[in-house]
Amino acid sequence: MLFIEDEHGTRTMKKLAITALIAALLPLAASAGTAPHSYTGPSAVPSVTTISAAQKAADDTRFVLEGQIVKQLSHDTYQFRDASGEGVVEIDGKHLPAVKFDDKTRVRLSGKVDKDWYQTTPEIDVKMVELLN
């Protein structure tokens, strides 16, 4: 901490240091207790709602898919099925629910399409898995 001594030899903290500390902590205090992605109303951001549309979508297109995860293909890739068909989705373990589920459980997957110039099919990158059953 920064201290200065006045003419009487008393140590006081600089006002600038206090102000800087408060300014640094205010954003943390303001966001404490607020859940990310808590808004559930309409959005101006376009999104796709089927796996077949997500597979054809442009880079960074958002999606919300409802169906079943029918098989785990590798560490973080899964076969997903909805009314439009099947496709591969990528889900990091940190985005999977803590509750066990199987291929009969209906899920809602949210995320965005990630397509690089050298890829023929985009990655369906899931950021949130919700159990619907």
C-alpha positions, 0 to 999 in steps of 0.5 A: 500500500502507498502511504505518505507522511504529513507534517506531523509524522502521521501516515495516511493512505493516498486517495489515489490508491483508494480510488484505484482500488475501488474502481478495480473492485466495483465491476466485480461486485456489480457482476457478483450474483448475476447469471450469465445468459439469463435473458431468455426473450427474443433476440435480434441475432439470427440462429438456426434450429435444426442440425441440418441447417447448422451443418450448412450455416455460415461461420459464427451462426448461433444455433439452438437444437433440440433432440437426442445425443445418440452416441459418443464418437470420441472424447468431445464429439457426439452424434446428435439427432433431431427431426431433420437428421443427424450430425456431429457436434463438439461438446467440451466436458465442462459444458456437459450437465452434472446429471447423467443422461442417455440416448433417450434423453431430450436435450437442448444444445446451444452454441455457434457454428465454427467454420474455417476456410479449409474445412468442408463441413463446419464444427457445431460447437456446443456451449450449453447442454440443457436436459429437457426430460 
